[in-house]
Amino acid sequence: MTTRAARTGALRVRRAVACAAGVFAWCAAFTGGAACAREQPGTVAMVGTPQAVRDLHWGEVLFYFYQGEYLESLTRLGAAQTFGRLSNHPLEAELLKGGLYLSLGQHEEAGRIFRALLDQNVPLDVRNRAWFYLAKVWYQRDYLEQAASALSSIHGALPGELEPERRLLEAQVLMYLGRYDEAIRALHRWQPPSGRHDEWSAYARFNIGAALVRQQRMDEAAQLLDEVGRLAASSEEMAALRDKANLALGFAWLKADRPEQAKAVLQRVRLQGPMSNKALLGAGWADAALGRYERALAPWLELHGRGLLDAAVQESYLAIPYAYAQLDANAQAIEHYLRAVQAFAAETERIDQSIAAIRAGRLLDAILANDTADQAGWYWQLRELPDAPETRYLYHLLATHEFQEGLKNYRDLRLMQRNLEAWSLSVAAFEDMVDMRQRAYAARLPAMQATLDGVDLDALEERKVALEARVAAIERDGDIAGLATARELEQWHKVERIAGVLAQADPSDPLVADMQDKVRLLRGTLLWEFNAGYKARLWRARKELRELDVAYKEARRAQVLVERARQEYPAQTARFAAHVAQLQPRIAELGQRVAAAAEAHDRYLAAIAVRELEAQKERLAAYSLQARFALASIYDRASAAGAVP
Amino acid sequence: MLALLAVGAPPHAAGEEPAEAFRSLDQEVQALKKEVLDLNRELFVLEEELLFPANTQVAVFVSMDVGAFFALDSVTLMIDDKEVANYLYTEREAQALLKGGVHRLYIGNLKAGEHELVAFFTGQGPNLRDYRRGATVRLEKGVGAKYVELKISDRAVRAQPEFIIKEWE
């Protein structure tokens, strides 16, 4: 078995936990985040460690990330970077972006981002995480040496759930490199601080144990698998892993011809779990190997009542008559062999129907019929297989890495198609909007132009300058009447006029003299008032001049802005129009390529499914042949003995 | 008969070299996905530039801090006496807020000048009682985009939630 082939099996287990814990680990790496920082406001936030949200748009990216909406999160992250809104989280944003690309299965892009981060002078914490994610990228791309090297570049512990994930990854990478002793040592170095972390170690122990079985290193394999097989499982996931470990160890003991040990281990498997059929079959073979055929019949007959879709159940159809034959109960053996031949034939017919349904192109839609989630993602996995003719025989196939990856791609392609369709509608609306803007601008332009033409800011400036000069002159000359009100000035001029007339009159006239006295009094009163109010008036005049200056400058600025907008607006709208115009054909072209890729996946996965079903048919044909041979052999023995049973 | 054992082999014994066909398809999907992701970002940016130009843009965000004294159900937002958003939070969204996520409740356009913003928060307060509180702020909208954060935090001293409106430029 090649390294890659060996990996696919273990990946199944690893991916299963990735579903449950991978996303969790991701969140722990980023989230713990904000909450911790708030609890410790005094600590200095280091980039890449828990820190408070210091850009609102960064918080928005996290809002979608924490909900597992990676596509939305990535889109908003990219937009926020384009707008330059993540200035307080530049490294954190890049790290998350790389992680999001990785979550969406974009290894190359993720790898590029993590490598770029390592080229920068970044804090150790960021470097560690970049190395870790880079190791993941390389592991998934099958560059195991590079993955091992990246993992060895991490100094100290990673935050939260990333640390146990790193240990698991390290152990698995070493295992696939064939460095089993180092892999086991890596596991031993890892001391789980809590129950949850122990789950990671359990997966690693199982994978390494299974690999050691393949290496025929039974004693070491038995130790690891036995540890997992005795776990006090706190969840269904762990109970399932425990069953798998016991099953793997049981069959390993059977192959090593140690049936007593095999049976003891197989009996630990739960009777109703997904591994129960294989365990019952194995337990029967353990008894059979010890010559205890009657005991072997108990688990096999239990299997007989279960669904014939399962390979273990199919095998029990041959095992039961085999045991009867060994017990010389030939009549029962013949009866069961005949029943097996009939059952295999009926099953083969049903498989043919499935193949026909798949060839009719209904496979993937049937599989995804109940898939309502709308998130793309590397961690997505089909949890339940619908019971349809196209899918009934594909439980085994569905568990393979190859099919899962293809299915994931197909599903992502369909999501991408829906995404593009939605954008296509939006772009049509954008076109209308740009068109409306152009029309509205054209309609408003004449009125705007008239308003602009009606404003003569230069003339206003001249008047402002003249006013400033007048006030300056009044101040310089101490012209207290210069700041009089219009009414006061009118009175002043009237008094001056009267004084002028009186100056021409006969001063000896007592009436004239009396009037001159009154005029002097009036002038004195007015001058006294001017003088008394002069300072306050000068202060007010200066203040008003300053306000005038501010208003004038604002008007100038507004004029410049309006003028600039008038010049730029048509160009900007034209840019939008050009951008929007090239989007629709791009979306259409991309949509066609996505549809073609989805169809290619459909054909490809259908071919794999048919290949799988053909293999099942071949197995049933082989079983059927064995049953017929066995029947012939019993008949031969019976006829040789002179009696037909 | 021992050949039969192969069927019941350990769960990890199976596996084949992935077909070249799959690698090629996978690479094609990777490239397509990248294009779609880039297009998504481009369209998102364009949409914002078209609908909410920077000079008139106003965005209102909701954030939560700790949340021991308040479980958020919904936020209603009014600008100049007009209801512009009424958002009901799912459990998943509320959890995302508690982890430090920030929700953009509203994005729209406002003319330069003074505006009144009122937010009503409903949820469960201390002792699981229904809780409704309002917060008001007068905004001065200038030429650039305006961001407002509606922040729900815990006031430990009084064992009460606190609703703060913070302006960002």
Interface residues (C-beta under 8 A of the other chain):
Chain A: M1 T2 R4 A5 A6 R7 T8 G9 A10 R12 V13 C27 T31 G33 A34 A35 R38 A52 V53 L56 W58 G59 E60 L62 F63 Y64 F65 Y66 Q67 L71 L74 T75 R76 G78 A79 T82 F83 L104 G105 Q106 H107 E108 E109 N207 A210 V213 R214 K244 L247 A248 F251 A252 L254 K255 M275 K278 L281 G282 W285 A311 A312 Q314 E315 L318 A319 Y322 A376 H396 T400 H401 E402 E405 G406 N409 D412 L413 M416 N419 L420 W423 S426 V427 F430 M433 V434 F576 H579 V580 L583 R586 I587 L590 R593 V594 A597 A600 H601 Y604 R619
Chain B: M1 L4 L5 V7 G8 A9 P10 P11 H12 A13 A14 G15 E16 E17 P18 A19 A21 F22 L25 D26 E28 V29 Q30 L32 K33 K34 E35 V36 L37 D38 L39 N40 R41 L43 F44 V45 L46 E47 E48 E49 L50 L51 A59 F61 S63 D65 V66 R92 E93 Q95 A96 L97 L98 K99 G100 G101 V102 H103 R104 Y147 E149 W168
